[in-house]
Amino acid sequence: MEPLAVGSIPFSVVSNGEPFLVDGGGDISYADVLVEKWGTYEVTLDLETRISGECVPAADGATLQLIVGMSGQQMVEVEAEGFQGEYPWSGEQSLEISLPLVEGATAQGEGWLLVLHLNSQ
């Protein structure tokens, strides 16, 4: 499967002075099926997300220091040449992420990629 953006996690600055605290969250749902000659690989994912942290100003540019929390469930189903398997997951995960405060900044790890999009409004 090609890497795809599967959702957004909106957040905003919630304090008027230093430290510039940020807070937000939202739901992410994803479903896709890869169909090949050998069979299919299907993924469904439902997560509740929460972001907290702060924006730290510096002379060379601000940095977002975030904690991204996720809880939910995922199911991977594989059918291939007489084989059928289901691989459920449910639980919680927390990521500590540091991003420069610039459009398109990224952070990634095994199985995830976050891209920062700034809203200029």
N, CA, C and O atoms as a DFTB+ gen file, in Angstrom:
484 C
 N C O
     1  1       0.842      -1.178       0.000
     2  2       0.000       0.000       0.000
     3  2       0.887       1.239       0.000
     4  3       1.944       1.279       0.629
     5  1       0.434       2.209      -0.701
     6  2       1.158       3.468      -0.723
     7  2       0.923       4.209       0.593
     8  3      -0.165       4.121       1.163
     9  1       1.925       4.933       1.078
    10  2       1.693       5.765       2.267
    11  2       0.651       6.830       1.952
    12  3       0.714       7.474       0.905
    13  1      -0.293       7.012       2.841
    14  2      -1.375       7.973       2.647
    15  2      -1.582       8.788       3.907
    16  3      -1.387       8.285       5.014
    17  1      -1.976      10.047       3.748
    18  2      -2.421      10.824       4.891
    19  2      -3.772      10.263       5.297
    20  3      -4.679      10.174       4.469
    21  1      -3.916       9.889       6.539
    22  2      -5.154       9.253       6.963
    23  2      -6.000      10.142       7.870
    24  3      -7.098       9.752       8.266
    25  1      -5.511      11.307       8.194
    26  2      -6.319      12.178       9.034
    27  2      -5.544      13.388       9.484
    28  3      -4.367      13.557       9.163
    29  1      -6.216      14.213      10.222
    30  2      -5.564      15.393      10.785
    31  2      -5.868      15.466      12.267
    32  3      -6.887      14.965      12.743
    33  1      -4.951      16.106      12.987
    34  2      -5.116      16.302      14.423
    35  2      -5.005      17.801      14.681
    36  3      -3.904      18.316      14.873
    37  1      -6.126      18.498      14.685
    38  2      -6.064      19.954      14.878
    39  2      -5.634      20.315      16.303
    40  3      -6.022      19.660      17.270
    41  1      -4.833      21.358      16.404
    42  2      -4.433      21.874      17.712
    43  2      -4.233      23.373      17.591
    44  3      -4.123      23.906      16.487
    45  1      -4.186      24.047      18.724
    46  2      -4.011      25.499      18.712
    47  2      -3.254      25.924      19.959
    48  3      -3.127      25.168      20.922
    49  1      -2.756      27.153      19.916
    50  2      -2.098      27.752      21.076
    51  2      -3.187      28.141      22.066
    52  3      -4.164      28.786      21.686
    53  1      -3.033      27.761      23.326
    54  2      -4.079      28.011      24.324
    55  2      -3.626      28.945      25.447
    56  3      -4.342      29.122      26.433
    57  1      -2.431      29.547      25.300
    58  2      -1.987      30.522      26.295
    59  2      -1.474      31.762      25.573
    60  3      -1.003      31.681      24.439
    61  1      -1.569      32.904      26.237
    62  2      -1.189      34.181      25.625
    63  2       0.276      34.547      25.826
    64  3       0.763      35.483      25.192
    65  1       0.978      33.843      26.679
    66  2       2.372      34.174      26.958
    67  2       3.193      32.922      27.148
    68  3       2.677      31.804      27.126
    69  1       4.497      33.134      27.337
    70  2       5.398      31.989      27.526
    71  2       5.112      31.303      28.853
    72  3       4.887      31.992      29.848
    73  1       5.111      30.023      28.908
    74  2       5.267      29.126      27.761
    75  2       3.991      29.120      26.918
    76  3       2.882      29.165      27.451
    77  1       4.162      29.064      25.594
    78  2       3.034      29.042      24.669
    79  2       2.510      27.609      24.585
    80  3       3.006      26.801      23.801
    81  1       1.515      27.311      25.392
    82  2       0.974      25.958      25.467
    83  2       0.070      25.664      24.275
    84  3      -0.657      26.538      23.802
    85  1       0.125      24.421      23.794
    86  2      -0.741      23.987      22.705
    87  2      -1.571      22.797      23.184
    88  3      -1.146      22.028      24.047
    89  1      -2.769      22.666      22.600
    90  2      -3.689      21.609      22.994
    91  2      -4.595      21.301      21.810
    92  3      -4.922      22.191      21.024
    93  1      -4.996      20.049      21.683
    94  2      -5.915      19.687      20.612
    95  2      -6.141      18.195      20.543
    96  3      -5.731      17.448      21.431
    97  1      -6.799      17.770      19.480
    98  2      -7.069      16.351      19.291
    99  2      -8.158      16.143      18.268
   100  3      -8.734      17.094      17.739
   101  1      -8.428      14.890      18.003
   102  2      -9.465      14.538      17.046
   103  2      -9.441      13.046      16.760
   104  3      -8.621      12.307      17.304
   105  1     -10.339      12.624      15.915
   106  2     -10.445      11.211      15.547
   107  2      -9.806      10.987      14.179
   108  3      -9.865      11.848      13.300
   109  1      -9.202       9.824      14.020
   110  2      -8.649       9.413      12.734
   111  2      -9.229       8.049      12.392
   112  3      -9.160       7.116      13.192
   113  1      -9.796       7.942      11.206
   114  2     -10.303       6.662      10.694
   115  2      -9.673       6.413       9.332
   116  3      -9.526       7.333       8.527
   117  1      -9.305       5.169       9.083
   118  2      -8.632       4.804       7.842
   119  2      -9.063       3.407       7.444
   120  3      -9.206       2.525       8.291
   121  1      -9.269       3.212       6.164
   122  2      -9.575       1.879       5.639
   123  2      -9.058       1.800       4.212
   124  3      -9.249       2.723       3.420
   125  1      -8.393       0.679       3.888
   126  2      -7.901       0.482       2.536
   127  2      -7.704      -1.010       2.303
   128  3      -7.446      -1.771       3.235
   129  1      -7.829      -1.413       1.043
   130  2      -7.635      -2.804       0.655
   131  2      -6.659      -2.847      -0.512
   132  3      -6.846      -2.169      -1.522
   133  1      -5.625      -3.648      -0.358
   134  2      -4.694      -3.906      -1.449
   135  2      -5.127      -5.217      -2.094
   136  3      -5.182      -6.250      -1.426
   137  1      -5.435      -5.181      -3.394
   138  2      -5.859      -6.369      -4.122
   139  2      -4.757      -6.731      -5.115
   140  3      -4.385      -5.927      -5.970
   141  1      -4.243      -7.952      -4.987
   142  2      -3.193      -8.457      -5.872
   143  2      -3.595      -9.830      -6.388
   144  3      -4.588     -10.397      -5.933
   145  1      -2.838     -10.365      -7.326
   146  2      -3.112     -11.711      -7.846
   147  2      -3.064     -12.756      -6.744
   148  3      -3.831     -13.718      -6.769
   149  1      -2.169     -12.579      -5.774
   150  2      -2.000     -13.552      -4.699
   151  2      -3.098     -13.477      -3.638
   152  3      -3.263     -14.420      -2.865
   153  1      -3.866     -12.356      -3.585
   154  2      -4.924     -12.209      -2.590
   155  2      -5.119     -10.764      -2.185
   156  3      -4.871      -9.849      -2.969
   157  1      -5.571     -10.562      -0.941
   158  2      -5.863      -9.209      -0.455
   159  2      -5.223      -8.955       0.904
   160  3      -4.953      -9.872       1.679
   161  1      -4.995      -7.678       1.154
   162  2      -4.452      -7.193       2.421
   163  2      -5.307      -5.989       2.792
   164  3      -5.258      -4.962       2.116
   165  1      -6.092      -6.107       3.862
   166  2      -7.046      -5.062       4.235
   167  2      -6.702      -4.503       5.608
   168  3      -6.425      -5.248       6.548
   169  1      -6.723      -3.170       5.708
   170  2      -6.427      -2.496       6.969
   171  2      -7.566      -1.551       7.324
   172  3      -8.016      -0.773       6.483
   173  1      -8.035      -1.617       8.575
   174  2      -8.964      -0.616       9.114
   175  2      -8.378      -0.112      10.428
   176  3      -7.811      -0.882      11.203
   177  1      -8.519       1.183      10.668
   178  2      -7.930       1.816      11.840
   179  2      -8.876       2.894      12.347
   180  3      -9.379       3.701      11.565
   181  1      -9.118       2.911      13.644
   182  2      -9.905       3.960      14.291
   183  2      -9.159       4.404      15.538
   184  3      -8.931       3.609      16.451
   185  1      -8.776       5.687      15.575
   186  2      -8.015       6.235      16.692
   187  2      -8.656       7.500      17.230
   188  3      -9.239       8.285      16.482
   189  1      -8.543       7.685      18.524
   190  2      -8.813       8.968      19.163
   191  2      -7.451       9.539      19.504
   192  3      -6.617       8.847      20.088
   193  1      -7.212      10.803      19.144
   194  2      -5.903      11.404      19.376
   195  2      -5.998      12.620      20.286
   196  3      -7.044      13.257      20.405
   197  1      -4.884      12.917      20.916
   198  2      -4.795      14.072      21.804
   199  2      -3.391      14.655      21.671
   200  3      -2.408      13.914      21.711
   201  1      -3.287      15.967      21.515
   202  2      -1.995      16.647      21.459
   203  2      -1.905      17.640      22.604
   204  3      -2.845      18.386      22.879
   205  1      -0.746      17.633      23.271
   206  2      -0.450      18.645      24.273
   207  2       1.030      18.985      24.134
   208  3       1.799      18.222      23.548
   209  1       1.411      20.104      24.660
   210  2       2.815      20.495      24.599
   211  2       2.965      21.990      24.601
   212  3       2.117      22.724      25.109
   213  1       4.084      22.437      24.009
   214  2       4.342      23.869      23.982
   215  2       5.148      24.253      22.750
   216  3       5.837      23.433      22.142
   217  1       5.036      25.523      22.409
   218  2       5.826      26.114      21.343
   219  2       6.925      26.925      22.028
   220  3       6.646      27.860      22.780
   221  1       8.168      26.557      21.759
   222  2       9.309      27.170      22.431
   223  2      10.007      28.131      21.466
   224  3      10.600      27.690      20.482
   225  1       9.943      29.455      21.740
   226  2      10.606      30.412      20.857
   227  2      12.123      30.359      21.045
   228  3      12.618      30.086      22.138
   229  1      12.854      30.627      19.950
   230  2      14.316      30.695      19.990
   231  2      14.779      31.653      18.899
   232  3      14.023      31.964      17.979
   233  1      16.009      32.116      19.000
   234  2      16.542      33.077      18.035
   235  2      16.555      32.508      16.617
   236  3      16.351      33.245      15.653
   237  1      16.794      31.205      16.485
   238  2      16.866      30.591      15.152
   239  2      15.541      29.998      14.695
   240  3      15.507      29.310      13.675
   241  1      14.448      30.239      15.415
   242  2      13.119      29.743      15.042
   243  2      12.487      28.948      16.164
   244  3      13.179      28.341      16.981
   245  1      11.190      28.957      16.191
   246  2      10.441      28.266      17.247
   247  2      10.382      26.759      16.984
   248  3      10.497      26.297      15.849
   249  1      10.198      26.017      18.072
   250  2      10.077      24.563      18.003
   251  2       8.819      24.132      18.737
   252  3       8.526      24.627      19.825
   253  1       8.082      23.213      18.142
   254  2       6.952      22.591      18.819
   255  2       7.442      21.343      19.528
   256  3       8.018      20.454      18.900
   257  1       7.218      21.273      20.827
   258  2       7.544      20.085      21.609
   259  2       6.216      19.485      22.042
   260  3       5.542      20.006      22.931
   261  1       5.849      18.377      21.397
   262  2       4.508      17.826      21.530
   263  2       4.512      16.427      22.106
   264  3       5.467      15.665      21.948
   265  1       3.417      16.110      22.779
   266  2       3.101      14.740      23.148
   267  2       1.825      14.382      22.402
   268  3       0.780      15.000      22.602
   269  1       1.921      13.380      21.543
   270  2       0.776      12.922      20.761
   271  2       0.326      11.592      21.347
   272  3       1.045      10.595      21.279
   273  1      -0.867      11.586      21.921
   274  2      -1.430      10.369      22.489
   275  2      -2.490       9.797      21.573
   276  3      -3.274      10.534      20.976
   277  1      -2.509       8.483      21.465
   278  2      -3.475       7.805      20.601
   279  2      -4.036       6.597      21.330
   280  3      -3.316       5.891      22.036
   281  1      -5.332       6.366      21.151
   282  2      -5.941       5.134      21.654
   283  2      -6.967       4.677      20.629
   284  3      -7.625       5.495      19.986
   285  1      -7.094       3.383      20.486
   286  2      -8.052       2.883      19.507
   287  2      -7.788       1.457      19.130
   288  3      -7.255       0.668      19.911
   289  1      -8.181       1.135      17.890
   290  2      -8.055      -0.241      17.431
   291  2      -7.733      -0.300      15.945
   292  3      -8.048       0.612      15.180
   293  1      -7.096      -1.402      15.562
   294  2      -6.749      -1.642      14.170
   295  2      -6.991      -3.121      13.864
   296  3      -6.820      -3.985      14.725
   297  1      -7.392      -3.392      12.624
   298  2      -7.538      -4.773      12.165
   299  2      -6.837      -4.904      10.818
   300  3      -7.069      -4.114       9.903
   301  1      -5.986      -5.901      10.712
   302  2      -5.350      -6.251       9.444
   303  2      -5.839      -7.647       9.081
   304  3      -5.709      -8.584       9.868
   305  1      -6.407      -7.776       7.873
   306  2      -6.898      -9.066       7.394
   307  2      -6.170      -9.420       6.111
   308  3      -6.078      -8.612       5.186
   309  1      -5.650     -10.655       6.069
   310  2      -4.893     -11.121       4.914
   311  2      -5.537     -12.390       4.376
   312  3      -5.804     -13.331       5.123
   313  1      -5.780     -12.404       3.075
   314  2      -6.225     -13.610       2.380
   315  2      -5.263     -13.837       1.235
   316  3      -5.115     -12.979       0.365
   317  1      -4.590     -15.015       1.228
   318  2      -3.597     -15.283       0.194
   319  2      -3.478     -16.782      -0.050
   320  3      -3.115     -17.534       0.854
   321  1      -3.779     -17.211      -1.249
   322  2      -3.573     -18.583      -1.691
   323  2      -3.966     -19.619      -0.626
   324  3      -3.140     -20.428      -0.204
   325  1      -5.211     -19.583      -0.208
   326  2      -5.717     -20.541       0.771
   327  2      -5.439     -20.187       2.221
   328  3      -5.845     -20.927       3.117
   329  1      -4.762     -19.084       2.478
   330  2      -4.461     -18.635       3.843
   331  2      -5.349     -17.456       4.182
   332  3      -5.545     -16.559       3.361
   333  1      -5.889     -17.457       5.398
   334  2      -6.653     -16.315       5.876
   335  2      -6.205     -16.022       7.299
   336  3      -6.205     -16.911       8.151
   337  1      -5.825     -14.785       7.554
   338  2      -5.382     -14.397       8.886
   339  2      -5.946     -13.056       9.288
   340  3      -6.114     -12.161       8.459
   341  1      -6.236     -12.924      10.571
   342  2      -6.701     -11.658      11.136
   343  2      -5.742     -11.251      12.240
   344  3      -5.355     -12.067      13.077
   345  1      -5.363      -9.983      12.230
   346  2      -4.393      -9.479      13.183
   347  2      -4.940      -8.218      13.848
   348  3      -4.684      -7.107      13.383
   349  1      -5.695      -8.392      14.939
   350  2      -6.268      -7.226      15.620
   351  2      -5.245      -6.585      16.561
   352  3      -4.342      -7.246      17.074
   353  1      -5.415      -5.294      16.768
   354  2      -4.641      -4.546      17.759
   355  2      -5.577      -3.549      18.404
   356  3      -6.411      -2.942      17.732
   357  1      -5.440      -3.380      19.702
   358  2      -6.111      -2.282      20.390
   359  2      -5.201      -1.848      21.524
   360  3      -4.466      -2.652      22.097
   361  1      -5.263      -0.584      21.831
   362  2      -4.420      -0.103      22.911
   363  2      -4.184       1.380      22.834
   364  3      -4.932       2.132      22.209
   365  1      -3.110       1.777      23.496
   366  2      -2.739       3.181      23.585
   367  2      -1.267       3.333      23.252
   368  3      -0.466       2.424      23.470
   369  1      -0.927       4.489      22.722
   370  2       0.466       4.806      22.438
   371  2       0.662       6.291      22.617
   372  3      -0.251       7.079      22.373
   373  1       1.847       6.674      23.043
   374  2       2.183       8.080      23.213
   375  2       3.523       8.335      22.538
   376  3       4.467       7.562      22.702
   377  1       3.601       9.420      21.783
   378  2       4.831       9.796      21.086
   379  2       5.269      11.173      21.545
   380  3       4.449      12.087      21.641
   381  1       6.547      11.330      21.826
   382  2       7.115      12.645      22.097
   383  2       7.773      13.116      20.820
   384  3       8.658      12.450      20.282
   385  1       7.335      14.278      20.330
   386  2       7.762      14.761      19.018
   387  2       8.236      16.201      19.136
   388  3       7.636      17.014      19.840
   389  1       9.317      16.498      18.438
   390  2       9.824      17.862      18.360
   391  2       9.881      18.248      16.888
   392  3      10.495      17.551      16.080
   393  1       9.238      19.366      16.543
   394  2       9.168      19.836      15.159
   395  2       9.544      21.309      15.089
   396  3       9.125      22.091      15.944
   397  1      10.324      21.703      14.090
   398  2      10.504      23.148      13.881
   399  2       9.169      23.744      13.434
   400  3       8.394      23.089      12.737
   401  1       8.914      24.951      13.826
   402  2       7.642      25.600      13.490
   403  2       7.713      26.161      12.072
   404  3       7.761      27.374      11.865
   405  1       7.719      25.242      11.097
   406  2       7.740      25.613       9.683
   407  2       6.787      24.696       8.924
   408  3       6.650      23.519       9.257
   409  1       6.140      25.237       7.915
   410  2       5.214      24.466       7.086
   411  2       5.916      23.243       6.502
   412  3       7.004      23.344       5.934
   413  1       5.275      22.089       6.653
   414  2       5.785      20.855       6.066
   415  2       6.804      20.116       6.903
   416  3       7.302      19.077       6.471
   417  1       7.135      20.614       8.091
   418  2       8.073      19.891       8.959
   419  2       7.516      18.498       9.231
   420  3       6.304      18.322       9.352
   421  1       8.405      17.504       9.327
   422  2       7.955      16.127       9.525
   423  2       8.664      15.468      10.698
   424  3       9.772      15.843      11.083
   425  1       7.991      14.482      11.243
   426  2       8.558      13.565      12.232
   427  2       8.025      12.189      11.861
   428  3       6.871      12.057      11.454
   429  1       8.864      11.161      12.000
   430  2       8.394       9.830      11.631
   431  2       9.069       8.764      12.464
   432  3      10.131       8.970      13.052
   433  1       8.417       7.624      12.493
   434  2       8.921       6.455      13.182
   435  2       8.361       5.228      12.495
   436  3       7.816       5.319      11.395
   437  1       8.493       4.089      13.134
   438  2       8.010       2.850      12.524
   439  2       6.489       2.873      12.404
   440  3       5.776       2.859      13.407
   441  1       6.005       2.908      11.172
   442  2       4.574       2.847      10.914
   443  2       3.825       4.165      11.004
   444  3       2.600       4.174      10.889
   445  1       4.528       5.295      11.207
   446  2       3.823       6.573      11.289
   447  2       4.674       7.698      10.705
   448  3       5.902       7.630      10.672
   449  1       3.976       8.731      10.249
   450  2       4.593       9.943       9.727
   451  2       3.657      11.099      10.044
   452  3       2.468      11.048       9.726
   453  1       4.191      12.136      10.668
   454  2       3.419      13.354      10.941
   455  2       3.991      14.494      10.120
   456  3       5.208      14.664      10.035
   457  1       3.101      15.277       9.514
   458  2       3.490      16.448       8.729
   459  2       2.776      17.654       9.331
   460  3       1.561      17.627       9.528
   461  1       3.525      18.700       9.619
   462  2       2.956      19.905      10.213
   463  2       2.423      20.818       9.108
   464  3       3.146      21.174       8.178
   465  1       1.154      21.189       9.224
   466  2       0.558      22.176       8.327
   467  2       0.097      23.357       9.183
   468  3      -0.682      23.194      10.122
   469  1       0.587      24.532       8.844
   470  2       0.258      25.731       9.602
   471  2      -0.933      26.430       8.983
   472  3      -1.007      26.589       7.764
   473  1      -1.857      26.844       9.817
   474  2      -3.024      27.595       9.386
   475  2      -2.720      29.067       9.608
   476  3      -2.478      29.480      10.742
   477  1      -2.727      29.857       8.558
   478  2      -2.343      31.262       8.665
   479  2      -3.485      32.185       9.059
   480  3      -3.301      33.402       9.078
   481  1      -4.640      31.657       9.369
   482  2      -5.786      32.501       9.709
   483  2      -5.670      33.068      11.085
   484  3      -6.553      33.803      11.527
